[in-house]
Amino acid sequence: TMIAHGQRRFPEEIAAGKIEFRQGWAQNLPVESSIANGSTNFNSFHQFGDEHRALEALKEMVRILKPGGWGFVRDFRRNVPPWRMDEFLKKRKSNVRDLLVDSLGAAFTEDEFRDMLKQIDDIEFEVSKARDPRRIMSLWPAIAKDPIRHWLDFMISQNVTIRKLK
């Protein structure tokens, strides 16, 4: 489903050879080493179940990057303050609230991400709380069209940025 969405969204980039979509496991990417300028992963790490699988996914992300390449992970964070969680859940439909609570319970904290990234050689990284996308004016048209209000996920999410040095 996501590949089909990407193909509809980026037909010109695909035709120009700038973007390619492949299906695979995050812990064993179907891509050669040092081939990609960048790699992204959105809202998957809380699905991996344990730190070993998460670390393997991070290592794979780094493995496929060219020197100087970048990686970006956006995922939920487990250590959301209760007041923030309550504020976020109030804005969600009741049928998704329980699923979100379960996802947050399975998510990693910022410190857990940092501990995993410290185990990977030849990278620079930063882990931070996600920013409010409403502060980025260019995103307003997309935010206005979002019927599910995904933009609110920043309240319970974190960003991980990686730069491969060698």
Number of C-alpha atoms within 10 A of each C-alpha: 6 9 12 9 9 14 17 11 11 13 12 12 12 15 11 9 9 9 14 13 11 9 9 10 10 19 17 12 16 13 15 10 14 16 13 20 14 18 15 12 16 11 15 15 25 20 13 16 12 13 16 12 15 21 20 16 20 24 19 19 28 27 18 22 25 18 18 15 20 22 21 20 19 22 27 29 25 21 16 17 9 9 9 11 16 11 11 17 18 10 12 15 10 10 8 10 15 12 11 17 14 12 20 21 15 18 24 23 19 20 12 15 21 16 13 16 20 13 12 15 12 12 18 15 16 14 20 14 18 18 14 12 15 12 9 9 8 10 12 13 9 9 16 10 9 10 7 11 12 10 16 17 18 18 18 21 23 23 21 21 15 24 20 24 15 12
